[in-house]
C-alpha cells in the first residue's frame, strides 16, 4: 500500500520577495557552477542559499556550510520571507512548456509519501544511486530538517480519476505562477478541502509508485528517518520524518515528456566509421549514412524509425561520418547481460553500454576508458563531431515511461542516464518540515 497524505507547507511570501522566479531554482543536482553563481546573485533569499550553501574562508570545518543553511532558513522564517500555510493541503502543480515545437502541460500534485525501503512495498526505484551525493544531502537534512525539493513519482491512473478530482477542486482557486529561465510556466494551487484530500489519499493507496527523479533524496530521507528511529526521536508513524515530499504524476499524463540522453565520448580519437562498422557487424546491421551536411540528422531519424529494434546513431570525428547500428543478435546481448530481463536487454542504452562500447574499446589506443559527456539535444552531439571536439558521439533513442515502469516494478534498475524527465521540478515552491 502506498501512503500519500497532505501537509502544511512553508512558502515564499510574494510581498517580501516579489517574483517567485527570483527565489526558486531547479533541483540541486542540475545546477552547474556558473548557474549557481547567477542564482545566488539573483536574490538574497533564493532557495540555492539553502540547497547549496556556500562555504566561507573562515569556516572551522567544511560542514559549517550546512549549519549556515539551517541558520539562513530560520532567518527567512523570522523575517517573514517564508511563512507556513494555515492548514494541510495537497498542492496541485502544473508545468506548461514547449518540446519539439509542441506545447505540453504536465499535471500533478505535491504531497507527502510514506517512506519504505525498496523491495519492501510498492515504491520502486529505476536507477542506482551514488554514495557521495547521499552523504552530502544527509548532512543537509540533519541541519535544516526540511524537504527543500520534492522527489518525482509516477503512479498508474489510466482513467485519470485522481487528476479529474483535483481539477474539479481548482474551481475558483487562486494559484501562484512563475516563468523560469527556460520559459517553463509553473503554477501551484493549494487544495485543503478535507473531502478532496481524503478521496485523493484513498485513491492513491493501491497504486504502485515508480520514482522518476530524486532517488538520492529518497534514499537520504530513508537514512535520516532510520537515524531518528535509532536515536529514539521517532516513536510513532505520525512523525513528519517518516515521509518525504513528492510530486505525483500519472504515468498516462499527456504532458509527460522523457527526453533521450546522448553520449559524447571526449577521447577515443581516431575511430573511423569503417572501423566501427567492422567491430559491430557480426552482431549489428550497420548502415553508413555518410558525411554530408545532414548526415547526423538523417542517421538520427533512421535510428528512431527502427521501431522496437535497438538502433543507435554513431558519429566519428576522424572522418566526419555518421552510421546507424541496429542490433540483430539478441542472444549476444543476453549473454553479455546475465541475470537481466528481456525488457532490460532491449533498451538501446543497455545495448550501448553492454555491447557497443566494449566492442569499440579494443580499437582505442592505450585502452583508455571512455570519458563521457551527457547531452539531451542531438544537435549538440552532432556539433561536437563537426567541430572535432570529441572522438565519438552516440545518439540514443529515449527510454519510454512504460519501459521505466516495467523494469522498475520487475526489481531492476536502468543503466545510468537512461531517462531525463523534462522539465525539472522547481525547488522552493513549497517546503515540507520534518519536525
Number of C-alpha atoms within 10 A of each C-alpha: 13 20 17 26 21 24 21 21 24 21 18 26 15 12 9 12 18 11 16 20 22 21 22 23 26 19 21 17 11 11 15 9 8 8 12 17 12 10 22 19 12 14 17 13 23 22 27 26 21 23 22 19 19 15 14 12 7 8 11 9 10 12 14 16 22 25 17 20 22 21 14 17 20 13 14 15 15 11 10 15 18 23 16 17 14 10 13 18 23 25 25 23 23 19 23 17 20 15 11 5 7 7 10 15 18 19 22 25 22 26 27 24 23 20 21 19 13 13 11 8 13 18 24 27 27 25 21 13 15 9 8 10 13 19 14 15 21 21 17 25 21 16 19 23 18 21 25 23 26 27 23 23 24 27 20 19 17 11 10 13 12 21 19 10 14 21 11 10 18 14 8 7 9 10 14 13 18 19 17 16 11 9 11 16 17 22 18 20 20 24 21 18 13 12 8 18 22 13 13 20 18 14 15 20 14 14 16 19 28 25 24 26 24 20 21 23 22 25 20 22 25 21 17 20 22 16 14 16 15 11 10 9 14 18 11 9 10 9 14 19 25 22 25 26 31 26 24 27 25 24 21 16 19 11 20 19 17 17 20 23 24 26 23 26 23 18 16 23 17 16 19 18 27 14 13 20 20 13 18 20 15 12 18 21 15 22 17 18 22 18 18 11 11 12 19 30 17 17 25 24 13 20 23 18 12 12 9 10 15 24 30 28 28 29 35 30 25 18 17 22 23 30 27 26 24 22 23 17 12 16 11 15 21 18 12 14 17 9 10 15 14 13 13 25 22 19 23 23 30 20 26 20 13 19 18 20 14 12 15 18 16 12 16 15 11 9 11 12 12 16 13 15 14 15 17 17 13 19 13 15 25 27 14 20 27 20 10 17 15 24 23 30 27 25 32 26 22 20 19 15 18 11 16 25 22 15 21 22 19 14 13 19 18 20 18 14 15 24 23 17 15 16 19 15 21 18 21 26 27 24 22 26 19 19 11
